[in-house]
Amino acid sequence: MTTRPDDHVVAAMALRDLARCARLEIELFTEDGPWSESALRSELAAPHNRYVVVHGDDGEVLGYAGIGLLGSGEGAESEIHTIGVAPAAQRRGIGAALLRELLRYADEHGGPVFLEVRTGNDAAIELYRRAGFEVVGTRKNYYQPSGADAFTMRRAAAGTETTA
Ligand SMILES: CC(C)(COP(=O)(O)OP(=O)(O)OC[C@H]1O[C@@H](n2cnc3c(N)ncnc32)[C@H](O)[C@@H]1OP(=O)(O)O)[C@@H](O)C(=O)NCCC(=O)NCCS
């Protein structure tokens, strides 16, 4: 059974969500420098960031994501900082719903959106491609401590052509 992205309620991340998100960071990004609860708290507090979550029926966080605005004014660029979905809740449209909300936030400012993703992370790359991102570069040895490479991906500003 699949659940369409529209069925997931995406809410602003709250302080009470942080402990669970930090546990998911460890589970999902063990080798790639998972963020601690205090690092996530700083991300949440930063003025030009937007962090969102999807909760399960029991109130537990199933997925979370964050984006930051770089600079200010019309056409300011944005950068996706993280997106993660609990393994047991993956492939139910939660990642797509979270990403859609991040892009809605970015589109309020009208600029392109960038992100880094592990070169072998086919699930995330496919998620991003379907949302209009394309690979524009490779960053060697980007993740630590793993030393894994990252693709830089870019989504053109809403309403404009891609560069490829
Ligand atoms: C990447 C991630 C966030 C996707 O979340 P998700 O809730 O499972 O994704 P969705 O169910 O919304 O999938 C949306 C689309 O993404 C693509 N996708 C998702 N998982 C995929 C997989 N394992 N293999 C191939 N494509 C996949 C598909 O196109 C999918 O659409 P479909 O189910 O209609 O085919 C999740 O796999 C995850 O948390 N991975 C570990 C953390 C991570 O790598 N985060 C990204 C860091 S850059």
PDBQT file of the ligand as one rigid body, heavy atoms in Angstrom, charges set to zero:
ROOT
HETATM    1  C1  LIG A 201      15.902   9.724   0.947  1.00  0.00    +0.000 C 
HETATM    2  C2  LIG A 201      14.720   9.576   1.901  1.00  0.00    +0.000 C 
HETATM    3  C3  LIG A 201      14.584  10.843   2.745  1.00  0.00    +0.000 C 
HETATM    4  C4  LIG A 201      13.440   9.353   1.081  1.00  0.00    +0.000 C 
HETATM    5  O1  LIG A 201      12.327   9.375   1.972  1.00  0.00    +0.000 OA
HETATM    6  P1  LIG A 201      11.021   8.523   1.681  1.00  0.00    +0.000 P 
HETATM    7  O2  LIG A 201       9.955   8.989   2.609  1.00  0.00    +0.000 OA
HETATM    8  O3  LIG A 201      11.341   7.077   1.709  1.00  0.00    +0.000 OA
HETATM    9  O4  LIG A 201      10.697   8.947   0.178  1.00  0.00    +0.000 OA
HETATM   10  P2  LIG A 201       9.280   8.912  -0.557  1.00  0.00    +0.000 P 
HETATM   11  O5  LIG A 201       8.498   7.724  -0.111  1.00  0.00    +0.000 OA
HETATM   12  O6  LIG A 201       8.638  10.237  -0.431  1.00  0.00    +0.000 OA
HETATM   13  O7  LIG A 201       9.732   8.680  -2.071  1.00  0.00    +0.000 OA
HETATM   14  C5  LIG A 201       9.547   9.673  -3.077  1.00  0.00    +0.000 C 
HETATM   15  C6  LIG A 201      10.298   9.204  -4.318  1.00  0.00    +0.000 C 
HETATM   16  O8  LIG A 201      11.698   9.153  -4.081  1.00  0.00    +0.000 OA
HETATM   17  C7  LIG A 201      12.264   8.032  -4.788  1.00  0.00    +0.000 C 
HETATM   18  N1  LIG A 201      12.750   7.029  -3.819  1.00  0.00    +0.000 N 
HETATM   19  C8  LIG A 201      12.572   7.014  -2.491  1.00  0.00    +0.000 A 
HETATM   20  N2  LIG A 201      13.192   5.941  -1.944  1.00  0.00    +0.000 NA
HETATM   21  C9  LIG A 201      13.753   5.273  -2.972  1.00  0.00    +0.000 A 
HETATM   22  C10 LIG A 201      14.536   4.096  -3.058  1.00  0.00    +0.000 A 
HETATM   23  N3  LIG A 201      14.855   3.381  -1.955  1.00  0.00    +0.000 N 
HETATM   24  N4  LIG A 201      14.973   3.714  -4.263  1.00  0.00    +0.000 NA
HETATM   25  C11 LIG A 201      14.679   4.412  -5.378  1.00  0.00    +0.000 A 
HETATM   26  N5  LIG A 201      13.926   5.550  -5.370  1.00  0.00    +0.000 NA
HETATM   27  C12 LIG A 201      13.483   5.960  -4.168  1.00  0.00    +0.000 A 
HETATM   28  C13 LIG A 201      11.145   7.441  -5.592  1.00  0.00    +0.000 C 
HETATM   29  O9  LIG A 201      11.109   8.137  -6.818  1.00  0.00    +0.000 OA
HETATM   30  C14 LIG A 201       9.941   7.803  -4.736  1.00  0.00    +0.000 C 
HETATM   31  O10 LIG A 201       8.727   7.809  -5.431  1.00  0.00    +0.000 OA
HETATM   32  P3  LIG A 201       7.891   6.417  -5.596  1.00  0.00    +0.000 P 
HETATM   33  O11 LIG A 201       7.795   5.793  -4.235  1.00  0.00    +0.000 OA
HETATM   34  O12 LIG A 201       6.580   6.889  -6.133  1.00  0.00    +0.000 OA
HETATM   35  O13 LIG A 201       8.676   5.574  -6.554  1.00  0.00    +0.000 OA
HETATM   36  C15 LIG A 201      14.895   8.324   2.823  1.00  0.00    +0.000 C 
HETATM   37  O14 LIG A 201      15.234   7.217   2.021  1.00  0.00    +0.000 OA
HETATM   38  C16 LIG A 201      15.949   8.510   3.888  1.00  0.00    +0.000 C 
HETATM   39  O15 LIG A 201      15.674   9.041   4.967  1.00  0.00    +0.000 OA
HETATM   40  N6  LIG A 201      17.170   8.038   3.611  1.00  0.00    +0.000 N 
HETATM   41  C17 LIG A 201      18.260   8.109   4.603  1.00  0.00    +0.000 C 
HETATM   42  C18 LIG A 201      18.672   9.535   4.880  1.00  0.00    +0.000 C 
HETATM   43  C19 LIG A 201      19.137  10.230   3.611  1.00  0.00    +0.000 C 
HETATM   44  O16 LIG A 201      19.879   9.665   2.825  1.00  0.00    +0.000 OA
HETATM   45  N7  LIG A 201      18.717  11.490   3.441  1.00  0.00    +0.000 N 
HETATM   46  C20 LIG A 201      19.115  12.309   2.303  1.00  0.00    +0.000 C 
HETATM   47  C21 LIG A 201      20.380  13.019   2.624  1.00  0.00    +0.000 C 
HETATM   48  S1  LIG A 201      20.919  14.040   1.242  1.00  0.00    +0.000 SA
ENDROOT
TORSDOF 0
